[in-house]
Amino acid sequence: MRAVVQRVAGAAVTVDGETVGAIEGPGLCVLVGATHEDTPARAAQLARKLWTLRLFPGSPELSCSELGAPLLVISQFTLYGDARKGRRPTWNAAAPGPVAEPLVDAVVAELRALGATVATGRFGADMKVSLVNDGPFTVLLEV
């Protein structure tokens, strides 16, 4: 699984003008993509990493688990786009919806089981994401 993680002061996702998920910062906005060989175990591993990764200022740096910081998790199949050849990306490495959706749901479920406050987007929808990147601070994770 692959995730783009942004430390935010706030973030929201809307579908057809309706806010379907939002967080007030400090927190993390996480775009999550799945590929064909991903498993529920990898989803759980990604969730644990997101919950404990030290991305917030402090001495030492702090994690969501230490701050009780919320996460906005949004499915993003385009993280597995490949544009190395030609001018149009291919999506061959992205898992199809019936495979990817349960894996993204598993990340969210594991985060909630760990005690996280998690908002989400809507799988497969045309989503509009707005955020205030704090830093800016962006990290790419792969498990």
DSSP file with accessible surface (Angstrom, degrees, kcal/mol):
  #  RESIDUE AA STRUCTURE BP1 BP2  ACC     N-H-->O    O-->H-N    N-H-->O    O-->H-N    TCO  KAPPA ALPHA  PHI   PSI    X-CA   Y-CA   Z-CA
    1    1 A M              0   0    1      0, 0.0   142,-2.3     0, 0.0     2,-0.4   0.000 360.0 360.0 360.0 153.8    0.0    0.0    0.0
    2    2 A R  E     -AB  33 142A  63     31,-2.4    31,-3.0   140,-0.2     2,-0.4  -0.967 360.0-175.9-129.7 141.3    1.1    3.5   -0.7
    3    3 A A  E     -AB  32 141A   0    138,-2.7   138,-3.2    -2,-0.4     2,-0.6  -1.000  20.6-151.5-141.0 137.7    0.1    6.7    1.2
    4    4 A V  E     -AB  31 140A  30     27,-2.1    27,-2.6    -2,-0.4     2,-0.5  -0.959  26.0-162.6-102.0 120.4    0.8   10.4    0.8
    5    5 A V  E     -AB  30 139A   1    134,-3.3   134,-2.7    -2,-0.6     2,-0.5  -0.930   9.3-174.5-114.1 122.9    0.7   11.9    4.2
    6    6 A Q  E     -AB  29 138A  38     23,-2.7    23,-2.7    -2,-0.5     2,-0.4  -0.973  23.0-135.0-119.8 128.3    0.3   15.6    4.8
    7    7 A R  E     -A   28   0A  30    130,-2.2   127,-3.2    -2,-0.5   130,-0.5  -0.683  39.3-173.7 -77.0 126.9    0.4   17.3    8.2
    8    8 A V  E     -AB  27 133A   0     19,-2.9    19,-1.9    -2,-0.4   125,-0.2  -0.881  44.8-148.2-128.3 158.0   -2.5   19.7    8.2
    9    9 A A  E    S-     0   0A  51    123,-2.8    16,-2.3     1,-0.4     2,-0.2   0.500  94.3 -22.3 -92.2  -9.9   -4.1   22.5   10.2
   10   10 A G  E     -AB  24 132A  12    122,-0.7   122,-2.4    14,-0.3    -1,-0.4  -0.821  64.6-171.1 171.0 152.4   -7.4   21.3    8.8
   11   11 A A  E     -AB  23 131A   8     12,-2.0    12,-2.8    -2,-0.2     2,-0.3  -0.987   2.1-177.2-157.4 151.7   -8.8   19.3    5.9
   12   12 A A  E     -AB  22 130A  20    118,-2.8   118,-2.8    -2,-0.3     2,-0.4  -0.989  12.6-152.1-149.7 153.9  -12.2   18.5    4.3
   13   13 A V  E     -AB  21 129A   0      8,-2.8     7,-2.3    -2,-0.3     8,-1.4  -0.998  15.0-167.6-129.6 132.8  -13.5   16.4    1.4
   14   14 A T  E     -AB  19 128A  35    114,-2.5   114,-2.5    -2,-0.4     2,-0.4  -0.911   9.9-164.2-120.7 150.3  -16.7   17.2   -0.4
   15   15 A V  E >  S-AB  18 127A   6      3,-2.6     3,-2.1    -2,-0.3   112,-0.1  -0.994  81.7 -13.8-131.2 121.9  -18.8   15.2   -2.9
   16   16 A D  T 3  S-     0   0  157    110,-0.5     3,-0.1    -2,-0.4    -1,-0.1   0.874 130.7 -52.4  52.0  41.5  -21.5   17.0   -4.9
   17   17 A G  T 3  S+     0   0   74      1,-0.2     2,-0.5   111,-0.0    -1,-0.3   0.391 115.5 115.3  80.1  -3.6  -21.1   20.1   -2.7
   18   18 A E  E <   -A   15   0A 111     -3,-2.1    -3,-2.6     2,-0.0     2,-0.6  -0.855  68.5-127.0-102.1 129.1  -21.7   18.0    0.5
   19   19 A T  E     +A   14   0A  83     -2,-0.5    -5,-0.3    -5,-0.2     3,-0.1  -0.643  31.6 173.3 -72.6 119.0  -18.9   17.7    3.1
   20   20 A V  E     +     0   0A  38     -7,-2.3   100,-0.4    -2,-0.6     2,-0.3   0.591  66.3  11.6-103.3 -15.4  -18.5   14.0    3.7
   21   21 A G  E     +A   13   0A   7     -8,-1.4    -8,-2.8    98,-0.1    -1,-0.3  -0.945  65.1 163.2-160.7 140.0  -15.4   14.1    5.9
   22   22 A A  E     -A   12   0A  51     -2,-0.3     2,-0.3   -10,-0.3   -10,-0.2  -0.984  12.1-166.5-156.7 149.6  -13.5   16.9    7.7
   23   23 A I  E     -A   11   0A  11    -12,-2.8   -12,-2.0    -2,-0.3     2,-0.5  -0.975  17.5-137.6-134.8 151.5  -10.9   17.3   10.5
   24   24 A E  E     -A   10   0A 162     -2,-0.3   -14,-0.3   -14,-0.2   -16,-0.0  -0.926  51.1 -77.0-103.1 133.8   -9.7   20.2   12.5
   25   25 A G  E    S+     0   0A  29    -16,-2.3   -16,-0.2    -2,-0.5     2,-0.2  -0.132  97.1  70.4 -80.1 176.7   -5.9   20.2   12.9
   26   26 A P  E    S+     0   0A  68      0, 0.0     2,-0.3     0, 0.0   -17,-0.2   0.473  91.5 101.7 -69.6 145.1   -3.4   19.6   13.9
   27   27 A G  E     -A    8   0A   0    -19,-1.9   -19,-2.9    42,-0.2     2,-0.4  -0.917  66.6 -86.2-167.7-167.4   -3.9   16.3   12.1
   28   28 A L  E     -Ac   7  71A   1     42,-2.1    44,-2.8    -2,-0.3     2,-0.6  -0.975  14.9-155.6-125.6 136.2   -3.1   14.3    9.0
   29   29 A C  E     -Ac   6  72A   0    -23,-2.7   -23,-2.7    -2,-0.4     2,-0.5  -0.956  25.2-168.0-103.1 121.7   -4.7   14.2    5.5
   30   30 A V  E     -Ac   5  73A   0     42,-3.4    44,-2.9    -2,-0.6     2,-0.5  -0.958  16.9-161.7-123.6 118.0   -3.8   10.8    4.1
   31   31 A L  E     -Ac   4  74A  31    -27,-2.6   -27,-2.1    -2,-0.5     2,-0.4  -0.872  20.8-163.3 -93.6 125.2   -4.3    9.7    0.5
   32   32 A V  E     -Ac   3  75A   0     42,-2.8    44,-3.0    -2,-0.5     2,-0.3  -0.947  11.8-178.5-120.9 129.7   -4.2    5.9    0.3
   33   33 A G  E     -A    2   0A   1    -31,-3.0   -31,-2.4    -2,-0.4     2,-0.3  -0.934  10.1-153.7-123.2 149.4   -3.7    3.7   -2.7
   34   34 A A        -     0   0    4     -2,-0.3    61,-2.8   -33,-0.2     2,-0.2  -0.915   4.2-158.7-120.9 148.7   -3.7   -0.1   -3.0
   35   35 A T  B >   -E   94   0B   9     -2,-0.3     3,-1.6    59,-0.3    59,-0.2  -0.672  39.7 -89.0-117.9 176.3   -2.0   -2.4   -5.5
   36   36 A H  T 3  S+     0   0  104     57,-0.7    58,-0.1     1,-0.3    57,-0.0   0.789 120.8  47.4 -60.1 -35.0   -2.8   -6.0   -6.5
   37   37 A E  T 3  S+     0   0  121      2,-0.0    -1,-0.3    58,-0.0     2,-0.0   0.385  83.4 120.1 -93.5   8.1   -0.6   -7.7   -3.9
   38   38 A D    <   -     0   0   12     -3,-1.6    -4,-0.1     4,-0.1    65,-0.0  -0.358  42.2-168.8 -71.8 153.8   -1.8   -5.7   -0.9
   39   39 A T     >  -     0   0   59     64,-0.1     4,-2.1     1,-0.1     3,-0.3  -0.868  39.9-100.6-135.6 165.7   -3.5   -7.6    1.9
   40   40 A P  H  > S+     0   0   93      0, 0.0     4,-2.4     0, 0.0     5,-0.2   0.853 122.7  59.1 -58.2 -31.8   -5.4   -6.8    5.1
   41   41 A A  H  > S+     0   0   69      1,-0.2     4,-2.2     2,-0.2     5,-0.1   0.902 105.6  47.3 -64.6 -40.5   -2.2   -7.3    7.0
   42   42 A R  H  > S+     0   0   86     -3,-0.3     4,-2.6     2,-0.2    -1,-0.2   0.880 109.4  54.3 -67.0 -37.1   -0.5   -4.6    5.0
   43   43 A A  H  X S+     0   0    0     -4,-2.1     4,-2.3     2,-0.2    -2,-0.2   0.929 109.8  46.9 -60.9 -44.0   -3.5   -2.3    5.6
   44   44 A A  H  X S+     0   0   19     -4,-2.4     4,-2.5     2,-0.2    -2,-0.2   0.897 111.0  52.3 -64.7 -39.0   -3.1   -2.9    9.4
   45   45 A Q  H  X S+     0   0   93     -4,-2.2     4,-2.2     2,-0.2    -2,-0.2   0.919 109.5  49.0 -63.1 -43.1    0.6   -2.2    9.1
   46   46 A L  H  X S+     0   0    0     -4,-2.6     4,-2.8     1,-0.2    -2,-0.2   0.927 110.4  51.3 -62.6 -43.8    0.0    1.1    7.3
   47   47 A A  H  X S+     0   0    0     -4,-2.3     4,-2.4     1,-0.2    -2,-0.2   0.930 110.0  48.4 -59.5 -46.3   -2.6    2.1    9.9
   48   48 A R  H  X S+     0   0  117     -4,-2.5     4,-1.6     1,-0.2    -1,-0.2   0.904 112.2  50.0 -61.7 -39.2   -0.2    1.4   12.8
   49   49 A K  H  X S+     0   0   96     -4,-2.2     4,-1.7     1,-0.2    -2,-0.2   0.931 111.0  48.3 -64.7 -45.6    2.5    3.4   11.0
   50   50 A L  H  < S+     0   0    0     -4,-2.8    14,-0.5     1,-0.2    -2,-0.2   0.897 112.0  49.9 -61.2 -40.2    0.2    6.3   10.4
   51   51 A W  H  < S+     0   0   28     -4,-2.4    14,-2.2    -5,-0.2    15,-0.3   0.804 121.7  31.8 -69.8 -30.3   -0.9    6.3   14.1
   52   52 A T  H  < S+     0   0   76     -4,-1.6     2,-0.2    -5,-0.2    -1,-0.2   0.500  83.8 119.7-110.9  -4.4    2.6    6.2   15.5
   53   53 A L     <  -     0   0   34     -4,-1.7     2,-1.2    -5,-0.1    11,-0.5  -0.442  64.3-129.8 -67.2 129.1    4.7    8.2   12.9
   54   54 A R  E     +F   63   0C 119     -2,-0.2     9,-0.3     1,-0.2     7,-0.1  -0.659  56.1 136.0 -86.9  94.3    6.3   11.2   14.6
   55   55 A L  E     +     0   0C  13     -2,-1.2    -1,-0.2     7,-1.0     8,-0.2   0.389  43.4  88.1-118.8  -1.9    5.4   14.1   12.3
   56   56 A F  E    S-F   62   0C   4      6,-2.6     6,-2.6    -3,-0.2     8,-0.0  -0.793  83.3 -97.8-107.3 146.1    4.3   16.8   14.7
   57   57 A P        +     0   0   90      0, 0.0     2,-0.3     0, 0.0    -1,-0.1  -0.225  69.3 102.9 -61.0 145.9    6.6   19.4   16.4
   58   58 A G  S    S-     0   0   39      3,-0.1     3,-0.2     4,-0.0     4,-0.0  -0.911  76.6 -67.3 163.2 179.2    7.8   18.7   19.9
   59   59 A S  S    S+     0   0  128      1,-0.4     2,-0.2    -2,-0.3     3,-0.0  -0.847 133.8  16.2-134.2  94.7   10.8   17.5   21.7
   60   60 A P  S    S-     0   0   86      0, 0.0    -1,-0.4     0, 0.0     0, 0.0   0.616 119.7 -98.9 -76.6 176.5   10.9   14.7   20.8
   61   61 A E        -     0   0  108     -2,-0.2     2,-0.3    -3,-0.2    -2,-0.1  -0.167  42.6-129.8 -58.1 155.1    8.6   14.9   17.8
   62   62 A L  E     -F   56   0C  51     -6,-2.6    -6,-2.6    -8,-0.0    -7,-1.0  -0.752  11.2-144.0-114.3 157.0    5.0   13.7   18.4
   63   63 A S  E  >  -F   54   0C   3     -2,-0.3     4,-2.0    -9,-0.3     6,-0.2  -0.618  34.5-102.3-108.6 170.7    2.7   11.3   16.7
   64   64 A C  H  >>S+     0   0    0    -11,-0.5     4,-2.4   -14,-0.5     5,-1.3   0.896 122.8  56.6 -57.2 -40.2   -1.1   11.3   16.2
   65   65 A S  H  45S+     0   0   45    -14,-2.2    -1,-0.2     1,-0.2   -13,-0.1   0.874 109.2  44.6 -63.2 -35.8   -1.3    8.7   19.0
   66   66 A E  H  45S+     0   0   92    -15,-0.3    -1,-0.2    -3,-0.2    -2,-0.2   0.828 123.1  35.7 -77.7 -31.1    0.5   11.0   21.4
   67   67 A L  H  <5S-     0   0   76     -4,-2.0    -2,-0.2     2,-0.1    -1,-0.2   0.617 100.4-125.8 -92.9 -17.6   -1.5   14.1   20.4
   68   68 A G  T  <5 +     0   0   50     -4,-2.4    -3,-0.2    -5,-0.2    -4,-0.1   0.806  49.5 174.1  69.2  28.8   -4.9   12.5   19.8
   69   69 A A      < -     0   0    4     -5,-1.3    48,-0.3    -6,-0.2    -1,-0.2  -0.471  26.5-123.3 -74.0 138.9   -4.6   14.1   16.3
   70   70 A P        -     0   0   21      0, 0.0   -42,-2.1     0, 0.0     2,-0.4  -0.341  18.4-145.4 -79.0 162.8   -7.4   13.2   13.8
   71   71 A L  E     -cd  28 118A   0     46,-2.3    48,-2.7   -44,-0.2     2,-0.6  -0.983   6.8-153.5-128.8 140.5   -6.8   11.8   10.4
   72   72 A L  E     -cd  29 119A   0    -44,-2.8   -42,-3.4    -2,-0.4     2,-0.5  -0.972  20.4-164.3-109.7 112.6   -8.7   12.3    7.1
   73   73 A V  E     -cd  30 120A   2     46,-2.8    48,-1.4    -2,-0.6     2,-0.4  -0.903   9.0-179.5-106.6 126.0   -8.2    9.2    5.0
   74   74 A I  E     -c   31   0A   1    -44,-2.9   -42,-2.8    -2,-0.5     2,-0.1  -0.987  27.9-123.0-130.2 126.6   -9.1    9.4    1.3
   75   75 A S  E     +c   32   0A  16     -2,-0.4   -42,-0.2   -44,-0.2     2,-0.2  -0.424  31.5 178.2 -66.7 142.4   -8.8    6.5   -1.3
   76   76 A Q    >   +     0   0   56    -44,-3.0     3,-1.8    -2,-0.1     4,-0.2  -0.642  16.8 176.5-152.2  83.6   -6.6    7.5   -4.2
   77   77 A F  G >  S+     0   0  111      1,-0.3     3,-2.0    -2,-0.2    -1,-0.1   0.797  76.4  75.4 -62.7 -23.9   -6.0    4.9   -6.9
   78   78 A T  G >  S+     0   0   53      1,-0.3     3,-2.0     2,-0.2    -1,-0.3   0.646  72.1  82.8 -68.1  -9.1   -4.0    7.4   -8.9
   79   79 A L  G <  S+     0   0   32     -3,-1.8    -1,-0.3     1,-0.3    -2,-0.1   0.730  92.3  50.7 -63.7 -19.3   -1.1    7.0   -6.5
   80   80 A Y  G <  S+     0   0   14     -3,-2.0    13,-0.6    -4,-0.2    -1,-0.3   0.154  82.4 129.6-103.9  20.4   -0.2    3.9   -8.6
   81   81 A G    <   -     0   0   30     -3,-2.0     2,-0.5    12,-0.1    10,-0.2  -0.436  45.3-153.1 -70.0 146.3   -0.3    5.8  -11.9
   82   82 A D  B     +G   90   0D  50      8,-2.2     8,-2.1    -2,-0.1     3,-0.2  -0.963  25.3 164.1-127.7 113.6    2.7    5.3  -14.1
   83   83 A A        +     0   0   62     -2,-0.5    -1,-0.1     6,-0.2    -2,-0.0  -0.002  40.7 114.5-116.2  26.9    3.6    8.0  -16.6
   84   84 A R  S    S+     0   0  206      1,-0.1     2,-0.4     3,-0.0    -1,-0.1   0.827  77.4  46.9 -68.3 -29.5    7.2    6.9  -17.4
   85   85 A K  S    S-     0   0  186     -3,-0.2     3,-0.3     3,-0.1    -1,-0.1  -0.933 115.0 -18.6-115.1 138.1    6.2    6.2  -21.0
   86   86 A G  S    S-     0   0   70     -2,-0.4     0, 0.0     1,-0.2     0, 0.0  -0.183  88.5 -72.2  70.6-162.5    4.2    8.5  -23.2
   87   87 A R  S    S+     0   0  250      1,-0.1    -1,-0.2     2,-0.1    -4,-0.1   0.357 108.5  72.1-115.5   1.3    2.0   11.4  -22.1
   88   88 A R  S    S-     0   0  208     -3,-0.3    -3,-0.1    -6,-0.1    -1,-0.1  -0.974  78.6-128.2-122.3 124.3   -0.9    9.4  -20.6
   89   89 A P        -     0   0   49      0, 0.0     2,-0.3     0, 0.0    -6,-0.2  -0.300  16.3-140.1 -67.1 152.6   -0.5    7.5  -17.3
   90   90 A T  B     -G   82   0D  62     -8,-2.1    -8,-2.2   -10,-0.1     3,-0.2  -0.796   5.2-156.1-106.1 156.9   -1.5    3.9  -17.0
   91   91 A W    >   +     0   0  104     -2,-0.3     3,-1.4   -10,-0.2   -10,-0.1   0.070  53.8 122.6-118.4  22.7   -3.3    2.5  -13.9
   92   92 A N  T 3  S+     0   0  128      1,-0.3    -1,-0.1   -10,-0.1   -11,-0.1   0.799  73.7  52.2 -58.5 -33.0   -2.2   -1.1  -14.3
   93   93 A A  T 3  S+     0   0   43    -13,-0.6   -57,-0.7    -3,-0.2     2,-0.3   0.663  89.0  96.9 -80.6 -15.7   -0.6   -1.2  -10.9
   94   94 A A  B <  S-E   35   0B  11     -3,-1.4   -59,-0.3   -14,-0.3     3,-0.1  -0.559  80.5-118.9 -75.9 136.1   -3.7    0.1   -9.1
   95   95 A A        -     0   0    6    -61,-2.8   -61,-0.2    -2,-0.3    -1,-0.1  -0.455  34.9-105.8 -68.6 143.6   -5.9   -2.5   -7.5
   96   96 A P    >>  -     0   0   65      0, 0.0     4,-3.0     0, 0.0     3,-1.8  -0.306  36.9 -98.3 -67.4 159.5   -9.5   -2.5   -8.9
   97   97 A G  H 3> S+     0   0   30      1,-0.3     4,-2.8     2,-0.2    -2,-0.1   0.848 120.9  55.9 -47.8 -47.8  -12.2   -1.1   -6.8
   98   98 A P  H 34 S+     0   0  114      0, 0.0    -1,-0.3     0, 0.0    -3,-0.0   0.769 118.1  36.5 -62.9 -21.2  -13.5   -4.5   -5.4
   99   99 A V  H <> S+     0   0   63     -3,-1.8     4,-0.9     2,-0.1    -2,-0.2   0.848 120.7  45.0 -91.1 -44.1  -10.0   -5.2   -4.1
  100  100 A A  H  X S+     0   0    8     -4,-3.0     4,-2.6     1,-0.2     3,-0.3   0.896 102.8  62.0 -72.2 -41.0   -9.0   -1.7   -3.1
  101  101 A E  H  X S+     0   0   81     -4,-2.8     4,-2.7     1,-0.2     5,-0.2   0.925 104.6  46.5 -58.7 -46.7  -12.1   -0.5   -1.2
  102  102 A P  H  > S+     0   0   72      0, 0.0     4,-1.8     0, 0.0    -1,-0.2   0.851 112.4  52.8 -63.7 -29.7  -12.0   -3.2    1.5
  103  103 A L  H  X S+     0   0   10     -4,-0.9     4,-1.8    -3,-0.3    -2,-0.2   0.921 110.3  45.4 -71.3 -42.5   -8.3   -2.5    2.0
  104  104 A V  H  X S+     0   0    9     -4,-2.6     4,-2.1     1,-0.2    -1,-0.2   0.933 113.0  51.9 -64.7 -41.0   -8.8    1.2    2.4
  105  105 A D  H  X S+     0   0   88     -4,-2.7     4,-2.8    -5,-0.3    -1,-0.2   0.874 106.6  54.6 -60.7 -35.5  -11.7    0.4    4.8
  106  106 A A  H  X S+     0   0   30     -4,-1.8     4,-2.5     2,-0.2    -1,-0.2   0.873 105.1  52.4 -67.7 -36.8   -9.3   -1.9    6.7
  107  107 A V  H  X S+     0   0    0     -4,-1.8     4,-2.4     2,-0.2    -2,-0.2   0.953 112.8  45.2 -60.9 -48.2   -6.9    1.0    7.2
  108  108 A V  H  X S+     0   0    7     -4,-2.1     4,-2.5     1,-0.2    -2,-0.2   0.932 113.0  49.8 -62.1 -45.9   -9.7    3.1    8.6
  109  109 A A  H  X S+     0   0   60     -4,-2.8     4,-2.4     1,-0.2    -1,-0.2   0.905 111.6  48.5 -61.9 -41.9  -11.0    0.3   10.8
  110  110 A E  H  X S+     0   0   55     -4,-2.5     4,-1.8     2,-0.2    -1,-0.2   0.908 110.1  51.7 -66.3 -41.5   -7.6   -0.4   12.3
  111  111 A L  H  <>S+     0   0    0     -4,-2.4     5,-2.5     1,-0.2     4,-0.5   0.940 111.6  47.3 -59.1 -44.2   -6.9    3.3   13.0
  112  112 A R  H ><5S+     0   0  128     -4,-2.5     3,-1.3     1,-0.2    -2,-0.2   0.896 108.8  54.3 -65.4 -37.4  -10.2    3.5   14.8
  113  113 A A  H 3<5S+     0   0   80     -4,-2.4    -1,-0.2     1,-0.3    -2,-0.2   0.828 105.3  54.5 -64.5 -30.4   -9.4    0.3   16.7
  114  114 A L  T 3<5S-     0   0   61     -4,-1.8    -1,-0.3    -3,-0.2    -2,-0.2   0.565 129.8 -97.5 -78.4 -10.4   -6.2    2.0   17.8
  115  115 A G  T < 5S+     0   0   54     -3,-1.3    -3,-0.2    -4,-0.5    -2,-0.1   0.486  73.6 146.6 109.4   6.4   -8.2    4.9   19.2
  116  116 A A      < -     0   0    9     -5,-2.5     2,-0.6    -6,-0.2    -1,-0.3  -0.431  49.8-129.5 -78.3 148.5   -7.9    7.4   16.3
  117  117 A T        -     0   0   99    -48,-0.3   -46,-2.3    -2,-0.1     2,-0.4  -0.883  38.3-174.7 -89.2 120.0  -10.5    9.8   15.2
  118  118 A V  E     -d   71   0A  13     -2,-0.6     2,-0.3   -48,-0.2   -46,-0.2  -0.981  18.8-173.2-129.3 127.0  -10.9    9.2   11.5
  119  119 A A  E     -d   72   0A  18    -48,-2.7   -46,-2.8    -2,-0.4     2,-0.3  -0.785  18.7-161.3-105.7 158.2  -12.9   11.0    8.8
  120  120 A T  E     -d   73   0A  46   -100,-0.4   -46,-0.2    -2,-0.3  -107,-0.2  -0.903  17.4-128.0-136.7 164.9  -13.1    9.6    5.3
  121  121 A G        -     0   0   15    -48,-1.4     2,-0.5    -2,-0.3    -1,-0.1  -0.055  45.7 -90.1 -86.8-160.5  -13.9   10.5    1.7
  122  122 A R    >   -     0   0  109    -47,-0.1     3,-2.0  -108,-0.1     5,-0.1  -0.973  42.0-115.9-122.6 116.5  -16.3    8.4   -0.3
  123  123 A F  T 3  S+     0   0   63     -2,-0.5     3,-0.1     1,-0.3   -47,-0.0  -0.214  94.2   3.0 -55.3 131.0  -14.7    5.6   -2.3
  124  124 A G  T 3  S+     0   0   70      1,-0.2    -1,-0.3   -49,-0.1     2,-0.1   0.382 100.8 126.0  78.0  -3.3  -15.0    6.0   -6.1
  125  125 A A  S <  S-     0   0   30     -3,-2.0     2,-1.1     1,-0.1    -1,-0.2  -0.430  74.5-104.9 -84.9 160.6  -16.7    9.4   -5.9
  126  126 A D        -     0   0  113     -2,-0.1  -110,-0.5    -3,-0.1     2,-0.3  -0.766  54.6-169.7 -80.8  98.8  -15.5   12.6   -7.6
  127  127 A M  E     -B   15   0A  36     -2,-1.1     2,-0.5  -112,-0.1  -112,-0.2  -0.739  24.2-151.2-101.3 145.9  -14.1   14.2   -4.5
  128  128 A K  E     -B   14   0A 120   -114,-2.5  -114,-2.5    -2,-0.3     2,-0.5  -0.972  18.9-162.9-111.6 119.6  -12.9   17.8   -3.9
  129  129 A V  E     -B   13   0A  60     -2,-0.5     2,-0.4  -116,-0.2  -116,-0.2  -0.901   9.1-178.1-108.9 128.9  -10.2   17.9   -1.2
  130  130 A S  E     +B   12   0A  72   -118,-2.8  -118,-2.8    -2,-0.5     2,-0.3  -0.963  12.5 157.3-123.3 143.1   -9.3   21.1    0.6
  131  131 A L  E     -B   11   0A  56     -2,-0.4     2,-0.6  -120,-0.2  -120,-0.2  -0.991  41.8-130.1-157.4 159.1   -6.6   21.4    3.2
  132  132 A V  E     -B   10   0A  93   -122,-2.4  -123,-2.8    -2,-0.3  -122,-0.7  -0.953  32.8-143.8-112.7 103.6   -4.2   23.7    4.9
  133  133 A N  E     -B    8   0A  43     -2,-0.6     2,-0.9  -125,-0.2  -125,-0.3  -0.571  10.2-140.5 -71.1 125.7   -0.8   22.0    4.7
  134  134 A D  E    S-     0   0A  60   -127,-3.2  -127,-0.2    -2,-0.4    -1,-0.1  -0.789  78.2  -9.9 -93.3 103.3    1.1   22.7    7.9
  135  135 A G  E    S-     0   0A  56     -2,-0.9     2,-0.2     1,-0.2    -1,-0.1  -0.519 106.3 -89.0 143.6 -71.5    4.7   23.3    7.1
  136  136 A P  E    S+     0   0A 110      0, 0.0     2,-0.4     0, 0.0    -1,-0.2   0.570  77.2 171.2 -64.6 151.0    4.2   22.4    4.3
  137  137 A F  E     +     0   0A  68   -130,-0.5  -130,-2.2    -2,-0.2     2,-0.4  -0.945   4.4 163.7-141.3 110.8    5.0   18.8    5.4
  138  138 A T  E     -B    6   0A  76     -2,-0.4     2,-0.4  -132,-0.2  -132,-0.2  -0.998   9.4-176.5-134.3 134.5    4.4   15.9    3.1
  139  139 A V  E     -B    5   0A  42   -134,-2.7  -134,-3.3    -2,-0.4     2,-0.5  -0.983  18.6-140.8-131.5 141.7    5.7   12.3    3.4
  140  140 A L  E     -B    4   0A 108     -2,-0.4     2,-0.4  -136,-0.2  -136,-0.2  -0.897  22.3-169.7-100.9 126.2    5.3    9.3    1.1
  141  141 A L  E     -B    3   0A  19   -138,-3.2  -138,-2.7    -2,-0.5     2,-0.4  -0.930   8.2-178.2-114.7 144.8    4.8    5.9    2.9
  142  142 A E  E      B    2   0A 106     -2,-0.4  -140,-0.2  -140,-0.2    -2,-0.0  -0.990 360.0 360.0-141.2 129.3    4.9    2.5    1.4
  143  143 A V              0   0   36   -142,-2.3  -101,-0.1    -2,-0.4   -97,-0.0  -0.880 360.0 360.0-123.8 360.0    4.3   -0.8    3.2
